[in-house]
């Protein structure tokens, strides 16, 4: 039997990533594993640091705000049913930070939502999911955006 001790669910607070969080919780229950809910704040453009005197304060406020929002991704009553849950916010490029932290934290599986963009949008915006899959140190479960099927409750 495959052991999955730690599951990481990167979220960007989109409907798709919140759906992935539901799958992550379900897998965490199934494998009695730890769950890491992970959010990456893209770095501010370097010019911002040069021209905004309150840069450090602004960055700390952004981190605190994201941490608070991340705390609401999994309902409290659901958190109580999990073996262990960590909620981590970092600054960086998502496609780099997700695999790097998965490696650093010893994650056994990443559960990742995708917007499912195609065509020009995919070419211009790229795919974080695709890049994470390419560089991940572990298996990646990609959850497509069939949100309507799963939107009712956590039960």
TORPA-4810 file (N, C-alpha, C, O; in nm, 3 decimals):
<nodes>
NODE_1_0.084_-0.118_0.000_0.000_0.000_0.000_0.089_0.125_0.000_0.191_0.129_0.069_X
NODE_2_0.050_0.223_-0.075_0.123_0.349_-0.082_0.092_0.431_0.042_-0.024_0.446_0.082_X
NODE_3_0.198_0.484_0.104_0.179_0.570_0.220_0.183_0.716_0.177_0.277_0.760_0.112_X
NODE_4_0.080_0.787_0.214_0.075_0.931_0.188_0.061_0.997_0.325_-0.048_1.002_0.382_X
NODE_5_0.173_1.047_0.376_0.175_1.104_0.510_0.149_1.254_0.512_0.097_1.308_0.610_X
NODE_6_0.186_1.322_0.403_0.167_1.467_0.395_0.111_1.504_0.258_0.165_1.464_0.154_X
NODE_7_0.004_1.580_0.260_-0.059_1.628_0.137_-0.055_1.781_0.138_-0.093_1.845_0.236_X
NODE_8_-0.009_1.838_0.028_-0.009_1.984_0.013_-0.118_2.024_-0.085_-0.131_1.967_-0.193_X
NODE_9_-0.196_2.125_-0.045_-0.297_2.182_-0.134_-0.266_2.330_-0.152_-0.298_2.412_-0.065_X
NODE_10_-0.205_2.366_-0.265_-0.183_2.508_-0.292_-0.317_2.573_-0.331_-0.390_2.519_-0.413_X
NODE_11_-0.346_2.688_-0.272_-0.470_2.758_-0.306_-0.440_2.902_-0.345_-0.352_2.967_-0.289_X
NODE_12_-0.516_2.950_-0.443_-0.509_3.091_-0.480_-0.643_3.159_-0.452_-0.667_3.271_-0.496_X
NODE_13_-0.729_3.090_-0.378_-0.862_3.135_-0.337_-0.963_3.135_-0.451_-1.074_3.187_-0.435_X
NODE_14_-0.927_3.080_-0.565_-1.023_3.065_-0.674_-1.116_2.947_-0.641_-1.085_2.866_-0.554_X
NODE_15_-1.227_2.940_-0.711_-1.320_2.829_-0.691_-1.252_2.696_-0.718_-1.276_2.597_-0.649_X
NODE_16_-1.166_2.694_-0.819_-1.098_2.570_-0.855_-1.003_2.523_-0.745_-0.996_2.404_-0.715_X
NODE_17_-0.932_2.617_-0.684_-0.839_2.577_-0.578_-0.914_2.538_-0.451_-0.867_2.453_-0.375_X
NODE_18_-1.029_2.599_-0.427_-1.109_2.559_-0.312_-1.167_2.419_-0.331_-1.182_2.343_-0.235_X
NODE_19_-1.199_2.386_-0.456_-1.242_2.249_-0.486_-1.128_2.151_-0.461_-1.149_2.043_-0.407_X
NODE_20_-1.007_2.189_-0.501_-0.890_2.105_-0.476_-0.871_2.084_-0.326_-0.831_1.976_-0.283_X
NODE_21_-0.899_2.188_-0.247_-0.889_2.176_-0.101_-0.985_2.070_-0.048_-0.952_1.995_0.044_X
NODE_22_-1.104_2.062_-0.106_-1.200_1.958_-0.066_-1.145_1.818_-0.096_-1.157_1.727_-0.014_X
NODE_23_-1.084_1.802_-0.212_-1.022_1.674_-0.247_-0.906_1.644_-0.152_-0.889_1.530_-0.109_X
NODE_24_-0.828_1.747_-0.119_-0.717_1.729_-0.026_-0.765_1.682_0.110_-0.704_1.593_0.170_X
NODE_25_-0.873_1.741_0.159_-0.931_1.699_0.287_-0.977_1.555_0.280_-0.951_1.476_0.371_X
NODE_26_-1.044_1.520_0.171_-1.093_1.383_0.154_-0.978_1.283_0.153_-0.985_1.179_0.219_X
NODE_27_-0.872_1.314_0.080_-0.754_1.226_0.077_-0.686_1.220_0.213_-0.637_1.115_0.254_X
NODE_28_-0.682_1.333_0.282_-0.623_1.337_0.415_-0.698_1.244_0.510_-0.636_1.175_0.591_X
NODE_29_-0.830_1.244_0.500_-0.909_1.151_0.582_-0.879_1.006_0.541_-0.858_0.920_0.627_X
NODE_30_-0.879_0.981_0.412_-0.859_0.846_0.359_-0.725_0.785_0.402_-0.718_0.668_0.438_X
NODE_31_-0.620_0.867_0.399_-0.485_0.818_0.429_-0.439_0.856_0.570_-0.325_0.826_0.608_X
NODE_32_-0.526_0.920_0.647_-0.490_0.966_0.781_-0.358_1.045_0.777_-0.266_1.022_0.855_X
NODE_33_-0.354_1.138_0.683_-0.231_1.214_0.661_-0.244_1.359_0.706_-0.354_1.410_0.728_X
NODE_34_-0.130_1.424_0.718_-0.126_1.566_0.749_-0.165_1.644_0.624_-0.139_1.600_0.512_X
NODE_35_-0.226_1.760_0.644_-0.266_1.845_0.533_-0.196_1.980_0.546_-0.197_2.041_0.652_X
NODE_36_-0.136_2.024_0.437_-0.072_2.155_0.432_-0.147_2.238_0.329_-0.144_2.208_0.210_X
NODE_37_-0.213_2.342_0.376_-0.281_2.434_0.286_-0.182_2.548_0.262_-0.133_2.610_0.357_X
NODE_38_-0.152_2.575_0.136_-0.037_2.656_0.100_-0.077_2.767_0.004_-0.147_2.742_-0.095_X
NODE_39_-0.034_2.889_0.032_-0.065_3.001_-0.057_0.063_3.077_-0.088_0.146_3.100_-0.001_X
NODE_40_0.076_3.116_-0.214_0.193_3.191_-0.258_0.149_3.331_-0.302_0.064_3.346_-0.390_X
NODE_41_0.207_3.431_-0.238_0.184_3.570_-0.280_0.292_3.604_-0.382_0.411_3.596_-0.351_X
NODE_42_0.253_3.641_-0.503_0.356_3.681_-0.600_0.435_3.800_-0.547_0.378_3.888_-0.482_X
NODE_43_0.564_3.804_-0.575_0.645_3.914_-0.523_0.604_4.047_-0.587_0.560_4.052_-0.701_X
NODE_44_0.621_4.154_-0.509_0.598_4.287_-0.564_0.708_4.317_-0.666_0.820_4.269_-0.654_X
NODE_45_0.675_4.395_-0.764_0.773_4.435_-0.863_0.885_4.512_-0.793_0.857_4.590_-0.702_X
NODE_46_1.011_4.491_-0.832_1.124_4.556_-0.764_1.113_4.708_-0.757_1.164_4.769_-0.663_X
NODE_47_1.047_4.769_-0.853_1.033_4.914_-0.851_0.951_4.960_-0.731_0.971_5.071_-0.680_X
NODE_48_0.859_4.874_-0.686_0.775_4.909_-0.571_0.863_4.930_-0.448_0.843_5.026_-0.373_X
NODE_49_0.959_4.842_-0.426_1.049_4.856_-0.311_1.125_4.988_-0.316_1.148_5.052_-0.213_X
NODE_50_1.163_5.029_-0.437_1.241_5.152_-0.453_1.159_5.279_-0.431_1.211_5.377_-0.379_X
NODE_51_1.032_5.277_-0.470_0.953_5.401_-0.465_0.851_5.408_-0.353_0.796_5.515_-0.328_X
NODE_52_0.825_5.298_-0.285_0.726_5.298_-0.177_0.798_5.284_-0.044_0.850_5.177_-0.012_X
NODE_53_0.800_5.391_0.034_0.872_5.386_0.162_0.813_5.283_0.259_0.885_5.230_0.344_X
NODE_54_0.686_5.254_0.247_0.619_5.161_0.338_0.622_5.018_0.284_0.536_4.937_0.320_X
NODE_55_0.718_4.985_0.199_0.724_4.854_0.135_0.717_4.740_0.236_0.634_4.650_0.222_X
NODE_56_0.802_4.743_0.338_0.806_4.633_0.435_0.673_4.620_0.508_0.625_4.509_0.530_X
NODE_57_0.615_4.733_0.546_0.485_4.732_0.613_0.377_4.677_0.520_0.291_4.598_0.562_X
NODE_58_0.381_4.718_0.394_0.285_4.672_0.295_0.296_4.520_0.276_0.196_4.450_0.267_X
NODE_59_0.419_4.471_0.270_0.443_4.327_0.252_0.390_4.250_0.373_0.325_4.146_0.357_X
NODE_60_0.416_4.299_0.494_0.368_4.232_0.616_0.215_4.230_0.621_0.156_4.130_0.663_X
NODE_61_0.152_4.340_0.580_0.005_4.345_0.577_-0.051_4.244_0.476_-0.151_4.177_0.503_X
NODE_62_0.014_4.234_0.360_-0.030_4.138_0.258_-0.017_3.995_0.310_-0.107_3.913_0.289_X
NODE_63_0.094_3.965_0.378_0.114_3.831_0.435_0.009_3.801_0.542_-0.047_3.691_0.546_X
NODE_64_-0.016_3.898_0.630_-0.114_3.878_0.737_-0.255_3.859_0.680_-0.330_3.774_0.728_X
NODE_65_-0.289_3.937_0.580_-0.420_3.925_0.517_-0.437_3.789_0.450_-0.542_3.725_0.464_X
NODE_66_-0.334_3.745_0.378_-0.340_3.614_0.312_-0.348_3.502_0.415_-0.421_3.405_0.395_X
NODE_67_-0.274_3.515_0.525_-0.277_3.413_0.631_-0.417_3.402_0.691_-0.465_3.292_0.718_X
NODE_68_-0.481_3.517_0.712_-0.617_3.517_0.767_-0.715_3.451_0.669_-0.797_3.369_0.709_X
NODE_69_-0.704_3.487_0.541_-0.792_3.428_0.441_-0.766_3.278_0.427_-0.860_3.200_0.411_X
NODE_70_-0.642_3.239_0.434_-0.606_3.097_0.425_-0.667_3.018_0.541_-0.706_2.903_0.524_X
NODE_71_-0.674_3.082_0.658_-0.733_3.017_0.775_-0.880_2.982_0.757_-0.933_2.898_0.830_X
NODE_72_-0.947_3.047_0.662_-1.088_3.021_0.637_-1.116_2.924_0.524_-1.232_2.895_0.496_X
NODE_73_-1.012_2.874_0.459_-1.032_2.782_0.346_-1.097_2.652_0.391_-1.192_2.605_0.328_X
NODE_74_-1.047_2.594_0.498_-1.105_2.471_0.554_-1.187_2.510_0.676_-1.134_2.571_0.769_X
NODE_75_-1.316_2.476_0.679_-1.399_2.510_0.795_-1.344_2.452_0.925_-1.285_2.343_0.927_X
NODE_76_-1.364_2.524_1.034_-1.313_2.482_1.166_-1.358_2.341_1.203_-1.279_2.262_1.254_X
NODE_77_-1.485_2.310_1.177_-1.535_2.178_1.215_-1.466_2.068_1.135_-1.452_1.956_1.184_X
NODE_78_-1.424_2.097_1.014_-1.352_2.001_0.932_-1.208_1.989_0.981_-1.152_1.879_0.986_X
NODE_79_-1.147_2.102_1.018_-1.010_2.100_1.069_-0.998_2.006_1.189_-0.897_1.937_1.205_X
NODE_80_-1.100_2.005_1.273_-1.098_1.920_1.393_-1.093_1.772_1.360_-1.052_1.691_1.443_X
NODE_81_-1.134_1.735_1.238_-1.138_1.593_1.201_-1.006_1.547_1.138_-0.988_1.428_1.113_X
NODE_82_-0.916_1.641_1.114_-0.790_1.607_1.048_-0.681_1.571_1.148_-0.681_1.620_1.261_X
NODE_83_-0.592_1.486_1.106_-0.479_1.445_1.190_-0.396_1.568_1.229_-0.366_1.589_1.346_X
NODE_84_-0.361_1.649_1.129_-0.285_1.772_1.151_-0.304_1.860_1.030_-0.311_1.811_0.917_X
NODE_85_-0.313_1.992_1.052_-0.324_2.085_0.940_-0.230_2.202_0.965_-0.225_2.258_1.074_X
NODE_86_-0.156_2.239_0.861_-0.071_2.358_0.863_-0.119_2.450_0.752_-0.157_2.405_0.644_X
NODE_87_-0.118_2.579_0.780_-0.156_2.680_0.681_-0.036_2.773_0.662_0.002_2.846_0.753_X
NODE_88_0.022_2.768_0.543_0.148_2.837_0.518_0.132_2.936_0.404_0.076_2.904_0.299_X
NODE_89_0.183_3.059_0.426_0.186_3.162_0.322_0.331_3.201_0.298_0.406_3.225_0.393_X
NODE_90_0.370_3.207_0.171_0.505_3.249_0.134_0.496_3.351_0.021_0.393_3.363_-0.046_X
NODE_91_0.604_3.422_0.000_0.615_3.514_-0.113_0.705_3.450_-0.217_0.812_3.400_-0.184_X
NODE_92_0.661_3.450_-0.343_0.742_3.392_-0.449_0.661_3.370_-0.574_0.545_3.411_-0.582_X
NODE_93_0.721_3.306_-0.670_0.651_3.268_-0.792_0.587_3.131_-0.766_0.657_3.036_-0.731_X
NODE_94_0.455_3.119_-0.782_0.387_2.994_-0.747_0.448_2.869_-0.809_0.464_2.768_-0.739_X
NODE_95_0.483_2.873_-0.937_0.536_2.753_-1.004_0.673_2.712_-0.950_0.716_2.599_-0.972_X
NODE_96_0.741_2.803_-0.882_0.870_2.771_-0.821_0.852_2.736_-0.673_0.908_2.638_-0.624_X
NODE_97_0.774_2.816_-0.603_0.757_2.799_-0.458_0.686_2.669_-0.422_0.721_2.605_-0.322_X
NODE_98_0.588_2.629_-0.500_0.511_2.508_-0.466_0.601_2.384_-0.467_0.607_2.313_-0.367_X
NODE_99_0.670_2.354_-0.578_0.758_2.235_-0.575_0.871_2.248_-0.473_0.907_2.149_-0.408_X
NODE_100_0.927_2.367_-0.457_1.039_2.386_-0.363_0.995_2.358_-0.220_1.066_2.291_-0.145_X
NODE_101_0.880_2.410_-0.182_0.832_2.386_-0.045_0.782_2.244_-0.026_0.793_2.188_0.083_X
NODE_102_0.726_2.186_-0.131_0.685_2.045_-0.122_0.807_1.958_-0.091_0.801_1.868_-0.008_X
NODE_103_0.918_1.987_-0.159_1.044_1.915_-0.134_1.092_1.938_0.009_1.123_1.844_0.081_X
NODE_104_1.097_2.065_0.048_1.147_2.104_0.180_1.063_2.043_0.293_1.118_2.004_0.396_X
NODE_105_0.932_2.034_0.273_0.842_1.985_0.378_0.821_1.833_0.372_0.754_1.777_0.459_X
NODE_106_0.877_1.767_0.274_0.862_1.622_0.263_0.721_1.579_0.225_0.669_1.481_0.277_X
NODE_107_0.660_1.654_0.135_0.522_1.626_0.092_0.520_1.501_0.004_0.608_1.481_-0.080_X
NODE_108_0.418_1.417_0.025_0.402_1.294_-0.052_0.309_1.309_-0.172_0.314_1.230_-0.266_X
NODE_109_0.222_1.413_-0.168_0.130_1.438_-0.279_0.088_1.584_-0.277_0.067_1.643_-0.171_X
NODE_110_0.077_1.641_-0.397_0.023_1.776_-0.413_-0.113_1.762_-0.480_-0.126_1.691_-0.580_X
NODE_111_-0.214_1.830_-0.424_-0.347_1.832_-0.485_-0.369_1.976_-0.531_-0.375_2.068_-0.450_X
NODE_112_-0.382_1.993_-0.662_-0.377_2.125_-0.723_-0.497_2.149_-0.813_-0.529_2.065_-0.897_X
NODE_113_-0.563_2.262_-0.796_-0.672_2.299_-0.885_-0.618_2.360_-1.012_-0.507_2.413_-1.014_X
NODE_114_-0.696_2.352_-1.118_-0.657_2.415_-1.243_-0.776_2.488_-1.302_-0.891_2.444_-1.289_X
NODE_115_-0.748_2.598_-1.367_-0.853_2.677_-1.432_-0.893_2.615_-1.565_-0.999_2.646_-1.620_X
NODE_116_-0.808_2.529_-1.617_-0.840_2.461_-1.743_-0.841_2.553_-1.863_-0.916_2.531_-1.958_X
NODE_117_-0.758_2.656_-1.860_-0.752_2.747_-1.975_-0.694_2.675_-2.097_-0.609_2.586_-2.084_X
NODE_118_-0.741_2.715_-2.212_-0.689_2.660_-2.338_-0.662_2.774_-2.434_-0.691_2.890_-2.405_X
NODE_119_-0.607_2.740_-2.547_-0.587_2.837_-2.653_-0.495_2.951_-2.614_-0.395_2.931_-2.545_X
NODE_120_-0.531_3.071_-2.658_-0.448_3.189_-2.637_-0.429_3.220_-2.489_-0.319_3.258_-2.448_X
NODE_121_-0.532_3.204_-2.408_-0.519_3.230_-2.265_-0.413_3.141_-2.203_-0.336_3.185_-2.117_X
NODE_122_-0.409_3.015_-2.246_-0.308_2.922_-2.194_-0.168_2.963_-2.240_-0.072_2.956_-2.162_X
NODE_123_-0.156_3.004_-2.364_-0.026_3.045_-2.418_0.025_3.170_-2.345_0.142_3.176_-2.308_X
NODE_124_-0.062_3.268_-2.325_-0.022_3.394_-2.263_0.002_3.377_-2.113_0.103_3.423_-2.061_X
NODE_125_-0.092_3.312_-2.045_-0.084_3.301_-1.900_-0.002_3.182_-1.854_0.045_3.178_-1.740_X
NODE_126_0.017_3.083_-1.942_0.086_2.962_-1.902_-0.002_2.881_-1.808_-0.119_2.912_-1.790_X
NODE_127_0.055_2.781_-1.752_-0.020_2.698_-1.659_0.068_2.668_-1.539_0.170_2.599_-1.548_X
NODE_128_0.025_2.722_-1.425_0.098_2.693_-1.301_0.094_2.543_-1.277_0.195_2.482_-1.241_X
NODE_129_-0.023_2.482_-1.297_-0.036_2.338_-1.275_0.064_2.260_-1.360_0.130_2.168_-1.311_X
NODE_130_0.074_2.297_-1.485_0.166_2.227_-1.576_0.310_2.239_-1.528_0.386_2.142_-1.531_X
NODE_131_0.348_2.358_-1.484_0.485_2.380_-1.439_0.512_2.310_-1.305_0.623_2.260_-1.282_X
NODE_132_0.412_2.307_-1.219_0.428_2.236_-1.092_0.446_2.087_-1.118_0.533_2.024_-1.060_X
NODE_133_0.364_2.032_-1.205_0.375_1.890_-1.240_0.515_1.858_-1.289_0.574_1.757_-1.251_X
NODE_134_0.568_1.945_-1.373_0.699_1.923_-1.432_0.811_1.921_-1.328_0.910_1.850_-1.345_X
NODE_135_0.797_1.999_-1.220_0.906_2.014_-1.124_0.876_1.956_-0.986_0.961_1.963_-0.897_X
NODE_136_0.759_1.900_-0.967_0.721_1.849_-0.835_0.806_1.728_-0.795_0.842_1.646_-0.879_X
NODE_137_0.838_1.718_-0.665_0.916_1.605_-0.616_0.829_1.485_-0.580_0.878_1.386_-0.527_X
NODE_138_0.699_1.494_-0.610_0.604_1.389_-0.570_0.489_1.387_-0.670_0.481_1.473_-0.757_X
NODE_139_0.399_1.290_-0.659_0.282_1.288_-0.747_0.195_1.412_-0.727_0.186_1.467_-0.617_X
NODE_140_0.130_1.454_-0.837_0.041_1.570_-0.834_-0.095_1.526_-0.885_-0.107_1.473_-0.996_X
NODE_141_-0.198_1.549_-0.804_-0.335_1.525_-0.846_-0.391_1.660_-0.890_-0.400_1.753_-0.811_X
NODE_142_-0.428_1.669_-1.018_-0.482_1.794_-1.071_-0.633_1.781_-1.076_-0.687_1.689_-1.137_X
NODE_143_-0.700_1.876_-1.012_-0.846_1.876_-1.003_-0.900_1.977_-1.103_-0.872_2.097_-1.093_X
NODE_144_-0.978_1.927_-1.200_-1.037_2.016_-1.300_-1.150_2.097_-1.238_-1.192_2.070_-1.126_X
NODE_145_-1.198_2.194_-1.311_-1.291_2.292_-1.257_-1.439_2.256_-1.268_-1.520_2.341_-1.304_X
NODE_146_-1.475_2.133_-1.238_-1.615_2.093_-1.237_-1.675_2.126_-1.100_-1.723_2.037_-1.029_X
NODE_147_-1.671_2.253_-1.065_-1.707_2.299_-0.931_-1.852_2.270_-0.896_-1.882_2.229_-0.784_X
NODE_148_-1.943_2.291_-0.990_-2.086_2.278_-0.961_-2.122_2.142_-0.901_-2.216_2.132_-0.822_X
NODE_149_-2.049_2.039_-0.939_-2.077_1.904_-0.890_-2.046_1.890_-0.741_-2.103_1.804_-0.674_X
NODE_150_-1.956_1.975_-0.687_-1.907_1.956_-0.552_-1.929_2.074_-0.458_-1.868_2.080_-0.352_X
NODE_151_-2.015_2.168_-0.494_-2.023_2.291_-0.416_-2.106_2.282_-0.289_-2.102_2.375_-0.208_X
NODE_152_-2.180_2.178_-0.268_-2.272_2.173_-0.154_-2.209_2.104_-0.033_-2.194_1.982_-0.032_X
NODE_153_-2.173_2.183_0.068_-2.127_2.130_0.196_-1.996_2.054_0.191_-1.941_2.027_0.084_X
NODE_154_-1.947_2.021_0.309_-1.821_1.948_0.323_-1.845_1.802_0.357_-1.748_1.726_0.367_X
NODE_155_-1.970_1.760_0.376_-1.998_1.626_0.424_-1.983_1.515_0.331_-2.006_1.400_0.368_X
</nodes>
